[in-house]
Amino acid sequence: MRRLMLLRHAKSDWSSPGMPDRERPLNARGAGDARTMSVYLAHHALIPDRILCSPAQRTRQTAEAIVRGWPKAAEIIYSDRLYEATPETIISLIRAVAAEVHGLLVIGHNPGLHEAARMLVAAGDIEQRERLHEKFPTAALAVIDFAVDAWGKVHRQSGRLDRFVTPRWIAAAAN
């Protein structure tokens, strides 16, 4: 089995007009949401073996905030191909991951990340699948399981959505 986690970067700062898109950092809400997702991932034993991350500032900061409190280190690989990636590019990067990696976290951007998730999921809780289909907000996490022994065997409509969570959903569930 392979477990794929797709995480959209947390909320970014738009307060500096003219700042190049790749250089936009997280805003205060984004930093808090990244910490929320870090705690959630650790609490639910969703710590991956490897992280593929876009090199944009907001995705790097999301990755750094997420791994900061984890009990074990996960290898982070930054890939320029994830910045403004199409869903096909994201899936090709996933398919190229080494077989010894069982848990993979991809941190990227919409619309590619959202479309990749929609392309890969074929089964799972219908309500969560409908929420995923509707939108993929900042700091949202889709956990998709594949009954395969290598990432190269992952293909469209071959995954089961284990869960789809957002910082807002986590906060509501805690109350």
C-alpha positions in Angstrom: 0.0 0.0 0.0 1.1 3.6 -0.7 -0.3 6.6 1.2 -0.3 10.0 -0.7 -1.0 13.2 1.2 -1.7 16.3 -0.9 -1.4 19.6 1.0 -2.1 23.0 -0.4 0.2 25.7 1.0 -1.2 27.7 3.8 -2.6 31.3 3.4 -0.1 33.7 1.9 0.4 37.4 2.4 -0.8 39.7 -0.4 0.0 43.0 1.5 3.0 43.9 -0.7 1.7 44.8 -4.2 4.1 44.0 -7.0 5.9 41.2 -5.0 6.8 38.3 -7.3 4.3 35.4 -6.8 7.1 32.9 -5.9 8.3 35.2 -3.1 5.0 35.7 -1.3 5.4 34.5 2.3 2.7 33.1 4.7 0.5 35.6 6.5 -0.3 35.2 10.2 -3.3 33.0 9.6 -1.3 30.8 7.2 1.5 30.3 9.8 -1.1 29.3 12.4 -2.9 27.0 9.9 0.4 25.3 9.1 1.0 24.6 12.8 -2.5 23.2 13.1 -1.8 20.8 10.2 1.5 19.8 11.7 -0.2 18.8 14.9 -3.0 17.0 13.1 -0.5 15.0 10.9 1.6 14.0 13.9 -1.4 13.2 16.1 -2.9 10.9 13.4 0.4 9.2 12.6 0.4 10.7 9.1 4.1 11.5 9.0 5.5 10.7 5.6 8.8 9.2 4.6 9.3 12.0 2.0 8.0 15.4 1.2 7.9 16.8 -2.4 7.5 20.6 -2.2 7.2 23.5 -4.5 10.1 26.0 -4.1 7.8 29.0 -3.7 8.3 30.9 -0.4 4.8 30.1 0.9 5.2 26.3 0.2 8.6 26.2 1.8 7.4 28.0 4.9 4.4 25.6 5.1 6.7 22.6 4.9 9.1 24.0 7.5 6.3 24.8 9.9 4.8 21.3 9.4 7.9 19.3 10.1 9.1 21.5 13.0 7.3 19.6 15.7 7.4 16.0 14.3 9.1 13.2 16.3 11.0 12.0 13.2 12.5 13.9 10.3 11.0 13.6 6.8 13.2 14.2 3.8 12.1 17.4 1.9 12.8 17.6 -1.8 12.1 20.9 -3.5 11.1 20.6 -7.1 10.7 23.5 -9.5 8.3 21.3 -11.5 5.7 21.7 -8.7 5.4 25.4 -9.0 2.4 26.1 -11.3 2.3 22.4 -12.0 -0.5 20.8 -14.0 -2.2 17.8 -12.5 -0.4 15.6 -15.0 3.0 16.9 -13.9 2.1 16.3 -10.2 1.0 12.8 -11.0 4.2 12.1 -13.0 6.3 13.3 -10.1 4.4 11.0 -7.7 4.8 8.1 -10.1 8.6 8.7 -10.1 9.0 8.3 -6.4 11.2 5.3 -5.2 9.3 2.2 -4.2 10.8 2.2 -0.7 8.9 5.4 0.1 5.5 4.3 1.5 4.2 7.7 2.7 4.5 10.7 0.5 3.4 14.3 1.2 3.2 16.7 -1.8 3.0 20.4 -0.9 1.9 22.6 -3.8 -0.5 25.0 -5.4 -4.0 25.2 -6.9 -5.4 24.6 -9.4 -3.0 21.7 -10.2 -3.1 20.1 -6.7 -6.9 20.2 -6.6 -7.2 18.7 -10.0 -4.6 16.0 -9.3 -6.6 14.9 -6.2 -9.8 14.8 -8.2 -8.2 12.7 -10.9 -6.7 10.2 -8.5 -9.6 9.5 -6.2 -12.2 6.8 -7.1 -13.5 5.7 -3.7 -13.9 6.7 -0.1 -16.4 8.5 2.0 -18.9 10.2 -0.3 -19.3 13.3 1.8 -15.6 13.9 2.0 -15.2 13.2 -1.7 -17.9 15.8 -2.5 -16.1 18.4 -0.3 -12.9 17.6 -2.1 -14.6 17.9 -5.5 -16.0 21.3 -4.5 -12.8 23.1 -3.5 -9.3 22.6 -2.1 -8.7 25.6 0.2 -5.4 26.8 1.6 -3.8 24.3 4.1 -6.3 21.6 3.0 -5.1 18.0 3.2 -6.2 15.1 1.1 -5.0 11.6 2.2 -5.3 9.1 -0.6 -4.5 5.4 -0.3 -3.4 3.2 -3.2 -3.4 -0.6 -3.1 -0.2 -0.9 -5.1 3.4 -1.9 -4.3 5.1 1.0 -6.2 4.3 4.6 -7.0 4.8 3.9 -10.7 1.5 1.9 -10.6 -0.5 4.9 -9.4 -3.0 6.0 -12.1 -6.2 8.0 -12.6 -9.1 6.9 -10.5 -7.0 4.3 -8.6 -7.0 5.9 -5.1 -9.3 5.7 -2.1 -9.8 9.0 -0.2 -9.0 8.3 3.5 -9.8 11.8 4.6 -10.0 15.4 3.5 -9.5 18.0 6.2 -8.9 21.7 6.6 -7.8 23.8 9.5 -11.4 25.1 9.8 -12.7 21.5 9.9 -10.1 20.6 12.6 -11.1 23.6 14.7 -14.8 22.8 14.4 -14.3 19.1 15.3 -12.3 20.2 18.4 -15.3 22.2 19.8 
